[in-house]
Every structure is written in C-alpha cells, then in structure tokens.
Amino acid sequence: MRSGIILAWLIGEGIIVWRSVSKEHRPPMPGALLASSGFFALLAVLAEYEPARSVATITAFGLDIAAYVGAPGFGTGKLANPYPTPTGKNTTAPIGEANPG
C-alpha cells in the first residue's frame, strides 16, 4: 500500500510540472515541489500506522484530484495580486525635465 502514496506523489509532482510548463512556460518554482513533497512525506509517515494507511492513501489521491481540477491553493503557486497596479495621478517629471508643480 506504500506504493499508492508513491504513485500519488509522482502524479502530484507531474501535475505541478505540467501546469507550470504549459501555462507559465517555465519550470516550477522549487518551493512548490518541496512543499508538495513534504506533504506527501507526512502522508507516508502516517501510512506507516496500519489503521491509517488507507486514509492516508485516499487523501494523497484526493489532493491529486484537487490539484488537477484547479482547486484554490493546490498547485497554483501564485498570489492573488503580487504587483498591485498604481492609482492616482503621476506628479513626477521625466528624467531631465523640471517638475511642473
């Protein structure tokens, strides 16, 4: 049954890589891969306890499904708006010109 967690981990990593390459045209950020690997490692540790093995495996595959359908917070690796757009009037003059103030 431990191979189920390994399979779910490989599928999850594949989803992260596929989404990053297809949408952002770059490899995924190392933090995204590290975070997902760490969570699957915790599920693998939980699976060492015999009564929790099937729950841990089902949870691992459930996370893969959530990442595949694009649930918020699963595999996106993006903030809502990392660079806010400026508002208001620009009162600074270009370089080399006097400020009309």
C-alpha positions in Angstrom: 0.0 0.0 0.0 3.0 2.3 0.4 3.4 2.2 -3.4 0.0 4.0 -3.5 1.4 7.0 -1.8 4.5 7.0 -4.0 2.2 6.8 -7.1 0.1 9.7 -5.8 3.2 11.7 -5.1 4.6 11.2 -8.6 1.2 12.1 -10.1 1.1 15.2 -8.0 4.5 16.3 -9.0 3.6 15.7 -12.6 0.5 17.9 -12.3 2.6 20.7 -10.8 5.3 20.5 -13.5 2.7 20.2 -16.3 0.7 23.2 -15.1 3.8 25.4 -14.7 5.3 24.5 -18.1 2.0 24.7 -20.0 0.7 28.0 -18.5 3.8 29.9 -17.4 6.3 28.4 -19.9 8.9 27.8 -17.2 9.9 25.1 -14.8 8.0 25.1 -11.5 9.4 27.0 -8.5 11.4 24.7 -6.2 9.3 25.8 -3.2 6.1 24.4 -4.9 7.8 21.0 -5.4 9.3 21.0 -2.0 6.0 21.8 -0.3 4.1 19.1 -2.1 6.9 16.5 -1.5 6.9 17.4 2.2 3.1 16.9 2.5 3.3 13.6 0.7 6.1 12.6 3.0 3.9 13.3 6.0 1.2 11.2 4.5 3.7 8.4 4.0 4.7 8.6 7.7 1.0 8.5 8.6 0.6 5.4 6.3 3.2 3.5 8.4 0.5 3.2 11.1 -1.6 0.3 9.8 -5.1 1.6 10.6 -4.5 4.9 8.9 -2.8 3.5 5.8 -5.9 3.6 3.6 -7.0 7.0 4.8 -3.5 8.4 4.0 -3.5 6.9 0.5 -7.0 8.1 -0.3 -6.0 11.6 1.0 -3.0 11.6 -1.3 -5.1 10.8 -4.3 -7.7 13.3 -3.2 -5.0 16.0 -3.2 -4.0 15.0 -6.7 -7.6 15.4 -7.9 -7.9 18.8 -6.2 -4.7 19.9 -7.9 -5.9 18.6 -11.3 -9.3 20.4 -11.2 -7.6 23.6 -10.0 -8.9 24.0 -6.5 -7.7 27.2 -5.0 -4.3 26.8 -3.2 -3.4 23.5 -4.9 -0.5 23.7 -7.3 -1.1 27.2 -8.5 1.8 28.8 -6.7 0.5 32.3 -7.4 -0.6 35.1 -5.1 -3.8 36.9 -5.8 -2.2 40.1 -7.0 1.6 40.2 -6.3 2.0 43.6 -8.1 -0.8 46.0 -7.5 -1.5 48.5 -10.2 -0.8 52.1 -9.3 -3.6 54.5 -8.9 -3.8 58.3 -9.0 -2.1 61.0 -11.0 1.6 60.8 -11.7 3.2 64.0 -10.4 6.8 63.2 -11.1 8.6 64.6 -14.1 10.6 62.5 -16.5 14.3 62.5 -16.0 15.9 65.7 -17.3 12.8 67.8 -17.2 11.6 70.3 -14.5 8.7 69.3 -12.2 5.6 71.3 -13.3 4.5 71.6 -9.6 
